Amino acid sequence: MVAIALRKLQKFTYIAGTEPEPEISAEEELLRVLKIKQTTWVNAPSLRDRIKRWVEKTDGVVMGENGPEFRL
Protein backbone atom coordinates (compact mmCIF):
# COMPACT_ATOMS: atom_id res chain seq x y z
CA MET A 1 0.00 0.00 0.00
CA VAL A 2 2.76 2.43 0.91
CA ALA A 3 4.65 1.68 -2.30
CA ILE A 4 1.55 2.41 -4.38
CA ALA A 5 0.98 5.68 -2.55
CA LEU A 6 4.61 6.70 -3.08
CA ARG A 7 4.42 5.95 -6.81
CA LYS A 8 1.26 8.02 -7.11
CA LEU A 9 2.88 10.86 -5.18
CA GLN A 10 5.99 10.72 -7.37
CA LYS A 11 3.83 10.77 -10.49
CA PHE A 12 1.86 13.74 -9.16
CA THR A 13 5.06 15.58 -8.27
CA TYR A 14 6.36 15.02 -11.78
CA ILE A 15 3.12 16.29 -13.34
CA ALA A 16 2.90 19.26 -11.00
CA GLY A 17 6.44 20.30 -11.82
CA THR A 18 8.95 22.04 -9.67
CA GLU A 19 8.53 25.58 -10.94
CA PRO A 20 8.83 27.95 -7.97
CA GLU A 21 5.89 30.15 -7.11
CA PRO A 22 6.39 33.86 -7.81
CA GLU A 23 7.52 35.80 -4.77
CA ILE A 24 5.01 38.14 -3.19
CA SER A 25 6.16 41.46 -1.81
CA ALA A 26 5.53 42.26 1.84
CA GLU A 27 3.03 44.95 0.82
CA GLU A 28 1.07 42.52 -1.37
CA GLU A 29 1.02 39.95 1.43
CA LEU A 30 -0.18 42.58 3.91
CA LEU A 31 -2.96 43.58 1.50
CA ARG A 32 -3.99 39.92 1.09
CA VAL A 33 -4.13 39.35 4.86
CA LEU A 34 -5.87 42.69 5.43
CA LYS A 35 -8.65 41.73 3.01
CA ILE A 36 -9.15 38.48 4.91
CA LYS A 37 -9.27 40.35 8.23
CA GLN A 38 -11.76 42.88 6.84
CA THR A 39 -14.04 40.11 5.62
CA THR A 40 -13.72 38.32 8.95
CA TRP A 41 -14.55 41.57 10.78
CA VAL A 42 -17.86 41.79 8.91
CA ASN A 43 -18.78 38.10 8.87
CA ALA A 44 -17.52 36.89 12.26
CA PRO A 45 -18.05 39.51 14.98
CA SER A 46 -16.92 37.02 17.63
CA LEU A 47 -13.37 37.25 16.20
CA ARG A 48 -13.10 41.03 16.44
CA ASP A 49 -10.94 40.97 19.58
CA ARG A 50 -8.37 38.84 17.75
CA ILE A 51 -8.43 41.21 14.79
CA LYS A 52 -7.93 44.21 17.09
CA ARG A 53 -4.87 42.50 18.61
CA TRP A 54 -3.55 41.77 15.11
CA VAL A 55 -3.95 45.45 14.18
CA GLU A 56 -2.09 46.54 17.32
CA LYS A 57 0.96 44.45 16.43
CA THR A 58 0.93 45.03 12.65
CA ASP A 59 2.74 48.03 11.18
CA GLY A 60 0.85 49.94 8.49
CA VAL A 61 -2.62 48.97 9.69
CA VAL A 62 -5.03 50.85 11.96
CA MET A 63 -8.55 50.31 13.23
CA GLY A 64 -11.12 52.36 11.36
CA GLU A 65 -14.84 52.78 11.96
CA ASN A 66 -15.57 49.66 9.92
CA GLY A 67 -12.66 47.46 10.94
CA PRO A 68 -8.99 47.24 10.00
CA GLU A 69 -7.59 49.43 7.23
CA PHE A 70 -4.29 50.69 5.84
CA ARG A 71 -2.70 53.55 7.73
CA LEU A 72 -2.81 56.63 5.50
C-alpha positions as CSV (number, residue, x, y, z in Angstrom):
1,M,0.0,0.0,0.0
2,V,2.8,2.4,0.9
3,A,4.7,1.7,-2.3
4,I,1.6,2.4,-4.4
5,A,1.0,5.7,-2.5
6,L,4.6,6.7,-3.1
7,R,4.4,6.0,-6.8
8,K,1.3,8.0,-7.1
9,L,2.9,10.9,-5.2
10,Q,6.0,10.7,-7.4
11,K,3.8,10.8,-10.5
12,F,1.9,13.7,-9.2
13,T,5.1,15.6,-8.3
14,Y,6.4,15.0,-11.8
15,I,3.1,16.3,-13.3
16,A,2.9,19.3,-11.0
17,G,6.4,20.3,-11.8
18,T,9.0,22.0,-9.7
19,E,8.5,25.6,-10.9
20,P,8.8,27.9,-8.0
21,E,5.9,30.2,-7.1
22,P,6.4,33.9,-7.8
23,E,7.5,35.8,-4.8
24,I,5.0,38.1,-3.2
25,S,6.2,41.5,-1.8
26,A,5.5,42.3,1.8
27,E,3.0,44.9,0.8
28,E,1.1,42.5,-1.4
29,E,1.0,39.9,1.4
30,L,-0.2,42.6,3.9
31,L,-3.0,43.6,1.5
32,R,-4.0,39.9,1.1
33,V,-4.1,39.4,4.9
34,L,-5.9,42.7,5.4
35,K,-8.7,41.7,3.0
36,I,-9.1,38.5,4.9
37,K,-9.3,40.3,8.2
38,Q,-11.8,42.9,6.8
39,T,-14.0,40.1,5.6
40,T,-13.7,38.3,8.9
41,W,-14.6,41.6,10.8
42,V,-17.9,41.8,8.9
43,N,-18.8,38.1,8.9
44,A,-17.5,36.9,12.3
45,P,-18.0,39.5,15.0
46,S,-16.9,37.0,17.6
47,L,-13.4,37.3,16.2
48,R,-13.1,41.0,16.4
49,D,-10.9,41.0,19.6
50,R,-8.4,38.8,17.7
51,I,-8.4,41.2,14.8
52,K,-7.9,44.2,17.1
53,R,-4.9,42.5,18.6
54,W,-3.5,41.8,15.1
55,V,-4.0,45.5,14.2
56,E,-2.1,46.5,17.3
57,K,1.0,44.4,16.4
58,T,0.9,45.0,12.7
59,D,2.7,48.0,11.2
60,G,0.9,49.9,8.5
61,V,-2.6,49.0,9.7
62,V,-5.0,50.8,12.0
63,M,-8.6,50.3,13.2
64,G,-11.1,52.4,11.4
65,E,-14.8,52.8,12.0
66,N,-15.6,49.7,9.9
67,G,-12.7,47.5,10.9
68,P,-9.0,47.2,10.0
69,E,-7.6,49.4,7.2
70,F,-4.3,50.7,5.8
71,R,-2.7,53.6,7.7
72,L,-2.8,56.6,5.5
